[in-house]
């Protein structure tokens, strides 16, 4: 770990806190990629795959969903995108022999990193409870057994979960299978991250996704960031941000944590910056808002805009746009007028002067983009967080024109696209009448389960079967300590995956682990090599072709696995076979599935097969971008929040607001290694980051080992032990730790009130001291080391 001893001048980190002295990108990023390649012993072909990554006709990254430009860079991948590809193309293999050597109970003691590091799954496996081992089985055996189990239960007691990486083709068939079978229980990883976006934007502007396209970043004058860590979660975003700043665009960031990705960037593709070590400063203002204080902060911005509009005779706010396109403005104005600056400063943790300075940037820009991530969505009042950002943008007409708009940054590579083609528990979001016409059946119309409701159904025993199309569900959810023990009561669990993870070690009475192709691998079916498609964060559709030799001859594609299970489940009686449902034909030619998508969603996906390799992807459109508001009122909606804190928790002595985050060496629950370089933390994930003044006030010292206790008032005990105290530049009362390790502290009931997205960004916790740290080796930070560094001793960046 490295401690910053520079003076606090308002832009640097506070002294005596752990930090990273470099910028985002640069040689550190290069080292991170090389280290992953060395650990995974990736094949030489991996480099050829990286050369085509995110380019037209090539392979689309399985990491984040950032846009793919029409004119790509020579290397159109980032550190984390490269790690995801190298991780997938590892030479390590998880074979039947490995499972013969290790019981499932033993493997539960392994770390997340070590489980996936074993390598690619090579054979279909069945869990044998008697021996506590996975044993090899055939595909036919697996499909037959799974189909029989699904037929034996009420379809509405089954859950079909999807992670965000499955292609549009697989996702469409998976959703169709669920409805032919008889349920809408189709939660996906959106339920854990951006479901709040889908609910809020759909209600307020009539579109469940953001309104921006990639080209808007070439024309905007200001970008306001809220709770999004670009450097770790979407590093390719740094390129358009750098260009925007260089042409005069100003970036204002609101985030409890000072993340390097929005402070400075050294572009690895600029020789001059790499040779000189120079960088580009990004944010002109970085405001460390209190966790859960964004409603108050944005209310302060809006209050400043109202004041300036009054002072300048109504020339600041776009009153014509509001009169023509919006509703609810007067109620919002009344709420802003009734909100005092004292309360805004108290709840946001920011000064009025700082908020008004940000307001001047907003008013000085003709075109503004509002960018946000899970720092807004994962709160009890996440809806109100996003609604306030919508208010701010609507005030000056920044939705529905070029160079402006609202931009939620999605995580997994096709998580938005899965929703687009039918994976949703909400039947009103799916064209069920069209599906009924296409396939000659009556789809279920009842609302399915969200992720939180799936967990509740597992706990109360009403869930009987779980199929996981990728992902690591049990590791990603809140309240793991309660849900994991109940998982064994499920009648059937099926996991479709490329690598071993913790969810695979908790099984129902009948359980199968089915290995699939990775997106970078060649997919050969009856009609030849296949193409799949994905949707990026900007609603553009891209074709993706894998070219690498599969990790095992026994792998099947996700599409083929879904079709195999569906056929075994639905066609047990040949006399009841639906002639319009052609699983074998669809598996043999994915182009036929794209024809179905184009028929179901004709306005957005017409001529899909012909358009899927358009440079930059083809745009499926967005009504709100055209100022067509598909809301109940037919207009964009201003809202008047009833609260200023997004937490729904009472502050009290000893209670902290925990924010869970990913490291620089991680994507979702996949842990590539133990280097959180951009925060200056190396060799460990068992840490809790705390403001130095809060450390002293609690009677703690840096390096001390503590426990965190969940402070939800629901009668359940939640505790994580042996976490190291690390001094970090944070607002008082806000502490930070890693996802998913700290998920057990999050109560299932702690979720957004409208979308049920788990509220992982202001979790009420308390600290219990365990004593001083006694090990000062790799991955720990001692009190003496802190003192030496504070006095100007040697900085260490291991």
N, C-alpha and C positions, 0 to 999 in steps of 0.2 A: 504494500500500500504506500501511496505517496501523500505526504501532508503538505498543504499549501501554507507557506509562511509569508506570503506577500501581504502588503497592507490592504485593508478593505477600502477601496476607493469608489464603491458603488457599482462597479462593473465586475470586479474579480470576486472569487470566493472569499469567505471569511478566513482569517488566519486560524491555524491550529485545527483545520479540518482536512479530512482525506479528500483528495481530488486527483485529476489527471492533468498534467502540465501541458500536454500537447493539444492539438486540434483534432477534430473528426477527420477521418480519411488518412491520407498520407501513408508513411511507411508503416505505421502501426496497423493500418488496415491490411496492407500487403502481408505483414508478418502473420496476422490472424488467419488469412487464407492459407498460407504456406504451412502453418502449424497443423491446421485441420487436414490438409492433404497428406502430410506426413503421418499423422495419427491413423488416418483411415486407409493408408496405402492405396489410395484411389488409382484406378487404372490410367494409363497414358491417354486413353480415349476420353477421359474426363475433361482434359484440356480442350479437345475438339468440341465437346459439348458446350463448354463455357464460351467458346468463340461464336456459337450460334444462339446463345441464350438471349431470349427476349427480342429476337430479330425475326422479320418476316420469313416464313418458311422454316424457321428453326424450332427450338424447344423453349416453351414458356416456363419461367421459373416457378418452382413449387413453394417459394417463400412468400413474400408479401404481394399485394395486389396493385402495386403502383403501376401507372400507365406505361405502355410501350410506345415510344415515339416513332413517327414516320421515318425520321432520319436518325437512326441510332448511333451512339458512340462506337468507337472501335471495340470497346469492351462494355457491353450494355448489361453489366451485372455489378452488384455491390458486394461488400464483404460477406454479409449474411446470405445473400443469394448464392454466392459461390460456395459458402459452407454447406448450404442445403443440398446443392448438387453433388459436392464431394462426399457428403455424408451418405447420400443415396447411392453413389457409385463406389462405395467402399469395396475393398477386396475381402473383408471379413464376412463370414457366413455363420448363421445360426441354424444348425442342422439338427436332424433327429438325434444324432450322437450327443450333441450338447444337452438336449433335453433328457436323454437317458442318464447323463452324469449328474443332473441337478434336479432336485425336487422343486415343485412350485413353491412350497413353503420356504425353502431355502432362498429362492430367488426374490422373495418379498423383502429380504434384508438387503438387497443390492440397491445402489443408487440409481436414479433415473439415467444418468450418463452411462454408467456401466452396463445397464440393461440394453440400451440401444447400441452401445459400442460393440456388443457381441457380433453384430453384423446383420446382413439381410436374411430374412426367413426364406427357407428353401423348399419346404414341403408342407402340404396341409397336415394339420395336427389335431388330434382329439384329446381332450383332457380325461385321464383315467383317475377317478377319485380314489380308487382302492390303493393305487400305488403312489398317488400324489405326483404323477409325471404326465407330461404330454407325450403321446405316442403317435407315430405316423399312421395316416389313413389315406384312402384314395379320395379323389374328388367326388366320385359317384356315391361313395359311402357318406361323405359329408352332406352332399345335397339331399340325398334321400332321407337321412336322419333329421336334418333341419326342417325339411318340408313336412315330415310326419309330426314333429313337435309343434310347428306353427298351425297345422290343421287341428290339433287336439285342444287348442285354447281359443278363447274369445279373441278375435282380432284386435279388439279395442284394449286388450291388456298387453299388447306387443308394442315395442318402441323401435323405430327405425331411425337411429341417429346418424348424422353425416358430419364429418369434419369439413373444413373449407377447401380441400384440395381436389376432391373428385371433379371430373370434367362435367361439362354441360350435358354430354351424352349420357354418362352414367347417372347423373343427378336426375335427369328427366325420367329414365327408366325406373330408378329407385322410387321416385314419387308416384309414378304410375303403378308400380307393383304394390305399394302401400295401399293405394285407393282401390285397386282391384281386389286386394286381400280384405279390405274393409275398415281402414282407419286413417286418421290424419295425424297420428303421433309421429311427426317428422321434425323434431327439434334438430338444430344444427349449431355449429359454433357461433353463429350470430347471436343465439340466445345468451351467450356468455360475454359478448363484447358490444356489438353494434345494434342489437335489437331495439335499444332505446332510440337510435337514429331512425330505424324503419318506422316505428310507431309515431315518433314526434313529427318528422318531416312529412309523413303521409297526411297527418291530421292538419298541419299548418300550411303546407304549400302544395299538397296533393301529389307528392312524389316521395317514395320511400328511400330515395338515394340522393346523393349530392348533385348539385346543378352544374358544377364546373367540368370543363374538359382541360386536357393538358395544355392546350394553346393559351388558355386564360392567364397562365403564369407568365406569358410573354408580354402581356398588356397591362397587368395590374399595377397600381401605384402604391398599395399598401397591403400587407398580409398580417392578419391578427391570428396568432396561434393560441390555442387553449388545450392543455393537457395532452399534447402529442409529442413523443420523443423521436424525432426524425432520424437522428444519428444511429439509433439502435434498431428501430422498427421499420424504417423505410428509407435506407440511406441513398437510394437513387434519386430521391426527392431533393437531395442537396445540390444536384447539378442545376435544375431550374431555379432554385433559391439563390444560388451564387450568381447566376446570370441576371436575375431580377435585381439583386442588390447592386450589381455593377452598373446597371442602367438607371439607378436612382430609386428603385422601389424600397420602401421602408418596412421592416419587420418588427412587430411588437409581440412579445411572448409573455403569456401568463401560465406559470407552472410552479408548483411548490418546489420542485427540484431544478437546480441549475444544470441542465443537460447540455453537454458539449455540442451536440448535434445542432443546436440553434444558437450557439455562440460563435463558433469559428469552424472553417472547413478548409482543408488542404486537399486539392483535387488531384487524385492519383493519375489522372489522364492529362495533367498539365505539367510538362517537363520542368518548366521554370519553377513552379511551386515545389515540386518534389526535390529539385536540386538545391534550392535555397532554403527550404523549410518554411517558406512564407505561407500565409493563409488569408482567407477572406473573412472579415467580421460579418456576422449575419444580423443578429438582432440589434436594433438601435436602442431598444429598451427591453429589459428582462425583469418582469414583476413576479416575485415569488409569493403568489397568492396562497393563502391558507387553504389546506385541503378542505374541499367543500365550500369554498368561498367565492366561486365563480359567478353565481347569481348576483351577489352583491357587487363584485367587481364590474360586471357588465352593466348592472343598474347604474353604477357610478358613471360609466361612459355615456350611457343614454341620458342621464340627468344633466351632464355637461353639455351634450348636444342640444337638449331642450333650452338650456340657459342661453347658449349662443344663438339659437334660432330666435328667441325672444329679443335678445339684444340687437340683432341685426334685421329686425323687421320681417321675420318669417322667410328668410332667404337661404337658410341652411338646410332645413329638412325638405325633402321632396314631397311637398303637399299635394301636387297634382298626381303623382304616382300613387300616393296613399289613398286619395279620394277615388281614383279609378280602379285600383287593384286590391285594396286592403279593407279589412274589417277589424274592429276591436281597438282602434287607435286611441279613442278618447278614454277608454277604461285604463289602458296602459299609461297614458299621460297622467291620469289622476293618481295612479299607483306610484309613479315616479315622483310626482309632486309631494306625495304624502310620506315619502321615504327620506329620512334625514341622512345627512352626510356622516353624522356620528355613528349611526347604525351600519352604514356602508363600510366605514373604516373598521369598525369592530368585527364585522362578519368576514370581510375580505382579508383583513390583516395588512391592508395597503393604505398608504396615505392619500388624502384627497389630492395633494399636489401631484403625486405620481400618476394617479388615474387621469387627472386633467391633462397632464402632459401626453399620455397616450391618446386622449380625446383630441388633442390638437393634431396628432398624426392622422387620425381618422378623418377629421374635417379637412385636412390638407390634401386628401387623396380623392381623385375623381372616380377611381375604380378600386374597390376593396374586396378581398377574398377573406372569408372566415374559415380557418382550418381547425379541426379538432380531432381528438382521439378518445381513448377510453378514460382519459382524465375528466371528460364531461359525461360519458355514457354510464359509467359504473358507479352511480350514486343512487341513494334512495330517492332523490329528486333529480334524477338525470334528465327526465323530460323537461323540467323547468330550466335546467342548465342550457339545453339546446334551444329551447323556446326563447330564452333571453338573447342568445346569439342571433336567432332569426329576427327578433325585434330590432337589434342593433343594425343588421343589414337592411331590413326593410325601411328604416327611417330615411335613408338616402337612396333608395331604389337600387340596392346592390345585389338583387336577385333577379335574374332574367335578362342580363345583358353581358356582352363580351368583357373579359377582363375582371369580372366580379362574380360573386356567388358564394355558396356555402359548400365546403369541401370536407366531409368526413373521410379520414384516411383509414381504409379497411385493412385488415390484417391478412389472413390466409388468402392464397392466390385466387381462389374462385368462390370465396364465401358469399360474395354478392351475387354471382351468377347462379349459384344453387337456388337461391330464393327466386330469382327471375324465372326459372323453368319449373317451379312447382314444389320445391322442398320448403314447406311451411305448414305449421300447425293451424294456421288461420285460413279456413276455407274461403273466406271472402276475398283473399288475395290470389286465388287460383281460379282460372276459367273452367269451373267444373261442368257447366253446361256444354262447353265445347268438347271436353274430354268424353262426356257421355255420348255425344254425337259421333266422335271419332271411333270410339272403341265399343260402343254398344253395351254400356252397363250404367248403373246408377251409383255415382260416387258418394261416399259418406259425406254428410253435410255438417256434422258436429265438430266443434273445436277440439283439436288435439292437445297434447301435453307440451308445455315448455320444458326447458332443462330443469328448472326448479321443481316443476310439477312431476317430472320423471323421478327425481330424487325422493320426493314425498311419496310417490306411488311405490317405490322400492321399499321405503321404510314402513309403509302400512300394509305391504303385501299385495296390493292390487295390480302391480306390474308383474307379468309372468315371463316375458321374453324381451331380450335386448339384442339388437343387431347393430354393430358399430361399423359404419363405412369409414374406416380410418379414424384417426384421433386417439385420444388418451382420456376418455370421458371421466373416469373415476379420479384421475389426477388433476383434472382441470376444474372440477366442480367445487363449490364451497362445502363446508361441513363434512370433509372426507372421513373424519373419525367416527361419524355416525352412519354414513352411507356404506362404507366399505364392509363392515361386519354383516350388513343386511343383504349384500349382493348375492351371497350364496343361496338365498331362498328363491332366486329366480329359477324357473324351470329350464330356460334355454338362454345361453349367451353365445353370440357369434361375433368374432372380431376379424375384420378384413384389414390387413396391415402389411407394411414392408419390413418393419423391424419390431423387436420385442419391446413392450413397455409395461408399466405397472398395472394398467387395466387388465392385461392378459393374465395376470396372476390371481385374479378374483373371478371365479367362475360359477355359473349356474350348475344345476344338476346334470344337464347335458351341455357340453361346451366344445366349440371348435375355434381354432386359430387358422385363418385362411390367408396364405401369402399371395400378394398381388404384384404385378409389374409396377415399377416406378414410371413417372411421366417421361423420364429421359431415356427409357428403354424402348426398343423396337417392339411394336405390337402387331403381330401377324395373325390375321384371321382368314376366313375362307376366301374373301375377295382380295386378299393381299395385305400390304402394310396399311395401317390405319392412322388417321389423324383424329385428335380430340380438340375441343375448343374450351376456352375459358373467358370470363368477363373480368376486366380490371375495375379499379375504383371509379373510373370515369365513364362507365357503361359502354366501353368498346369491347368488341368480341374479337378474339385472336385464335387462329389455328395453331396447333402445336404438334410437332412430329418428333418422336423419340428415335434415336439411331444406335444406341448402345446395345450390346448383346445382353439379354436378360441375365440376372444373377443366378437363375436356376432354370432348367428345362421344365420344372414342375410348376412354375408360376402361371397364373391366369390373370387376365386384365380385370380391373374392377368392373367393367361393363359385363364381361363374360360371367363373373362370379354372381353379380346381381341377377342376371338373366337365368343362371343355373339354379339359384335358390328359388326364384320366382316360378320357374317352370316346374320344379319339383313340388312346390307348394300348391300351385293353382291347377296343374294339369294331371293330378293323380288319377282322375277319372276321364279317360279320353272322350267320353260322350259329352262332357261338359266343357270341352276345349273351346275357347273363343276364337273363331277364325280371323278376327281382326287383330289379335294379339300374337305376334310372330317373334318369339324370343330368339329362335335359332337364326332367322333371317337378319334380325337386328344385330345379333352378335357377329354375324359374318360380314356385315357392311355397316359401319357407323354412319355412312352417308344417309342411310335410310332413317336413322334416328334423327339426324338433322332435318330431314324432310318432315318428320313428325313435329319437331319443335317449330319449324316454319309454318306448319299448318295450325298448330295450337296458338301460336303467338305471331300471327301473320304480319301485323303492323310493324313489329320490331325485328323479326327474324326472316322476312321474306328473302328468297334467293340465298339462303344461308350458305349452302355448299359453294356457290359461286363467289361469295364475298368474304369468306373466312380468312383469306390470306391478303386482304387489302393492307397496304403499308399503314401502320398505326392502328390497325383494326377497324372494323366497321362499327359505326355509332348506332346504337339501338334507340336513341332519342330520349328526351326528357321533357315532359310537358311544361314543368315549371320554368325550365330554361327559356321557353317560348312565351312565358307569362300566361299560360293556360293553367288555371288553378283548379285541379280536380278535387276540391274540398267540398264539404257540405254546403258552404255558402257560395261557392264559385269564386272565392277571393282568397288571397293570402291572409293569414290570421295573426294579428298581434295578440299577445297574452299578457295578463296582469298577474305576476306571481304572488302567491299568498305567503311566501317565505323568502328569506335572503340566504339561508344556509341550506345546502343540498344534502345535509347529513341526517336530519331527523333525529339527532342525538343531543342530549343536554351536556354542556361542558360542566365538568366537576373536577375537584382536585384528584390528581392521580390518573385521570383518564386521558388517553392519547388517541389521535386519529391516525391509524395505520394505513399507509398507501402501499399496495403490492405492485412490483415492477418486474420487468424482464432485465436480464443482464445483456452485455454486448456479445456474449458467447452463447446465445440461446435464441431459439425461435419457438414460441408457444411453450409446450412442455418438453421440447427437445433441448437437451443441454449438451452443446458441442464441447464445452470445456469449462474451466473455472477461472476465466479471465474476464472480469468486467472492467476492461481497460479504460473506457471512457469515464468511469467514476473513480479510478485509481484503486480498485479492489482486486486482488489477485489471490488465487489458491483456495478460496472458500466461498460458500454461499450461506453459511450459517452466521449471518450478521444481522444487526438491526442498526440503521443509520439514525442518529439523533443529533439535534442541535446542541452545541457545546454548553450553552447556558442551561438547557434542560437536563443535560447530564449532571451538571453541578447541582442544580436544584433538587434533583432526585437522590443526591448522595451517591452517585455512581462515578466511575472513572473509566476512561478509555481502555478497552481490552478486557473489561470485566465480563463475566458470563452471567446472563440473566435468562429468565423465562418471560414469555409473553402470555398473558391470560386474556381470552376473549371476554368482553364485558357486555355482551348482549344479555338482556334481562329476560331470559326464557327458561331458566332452570337447568340448562345443559352446561357441563364443564368443557372448556376448550383451552388447550395449553400446548405451547411449543417450548421445549427446554434447550439450554446450552447454546444460546445465541450470543455472539460477541458484540459488545457496544463499540460502535465506530462513530466518531464525531464527524458530522457532515453539515454542509451549509443548507439548512432547512428552516422554515418558519417555526417559531415556538409552538409546541403542541402537536406538530406533525412528525411522525416517524415513518421510516421506510424499510421494507424488507422484500425478499424475493418471492415471486410467484413461480411454481405452485407450492413451494415448501410451506408457506404460511396460510394457504387456503383453509386448513382445518380451523383457523380462528374465525372464519366468516360464517355466520349463522345463515341457514337457508332462508330465514325470514328477512334477512338484510338484503333487500333487492329494490330496484326501481319500482315504483308503485304502479306504473302503467305497463311496462314491458316485461317485468320480472327478471331483468338482467341483474345478476349478482352484483352487489355494491361493494366492489373490492378496493375502492379508492378513499374511503374514510371509515375504516372499520374501528369500532370502539374497543380499545384494549387497555390493559394495565400491565405494569412491569413488576416482576418479582425478582429480587437480586439473589444470585447464587454464590457470589464471592468473586474475588479477583482472579483474573486470568493468570495461569501459572506456566503456560506454554507460549513461548515467544518465537516459535519457529515459523515456517512457511505458512502463510495464510492467516496469521494472527497479528495483532497490533498491540504492543505493550504500553503501559503507562510511561515507562522510562523512555521508550522510543518517541512517544508523543512529546515528552518534555524536551528531549534532545533536539528534535526537529523544530519545536517552537523556539528554541534558543539559537537556531540557525545551523543545526547539525546537518549531516548528510541526508539528502533526499534519496529514497530508495524506491525503485520501480521494478519490482521483481517480475 
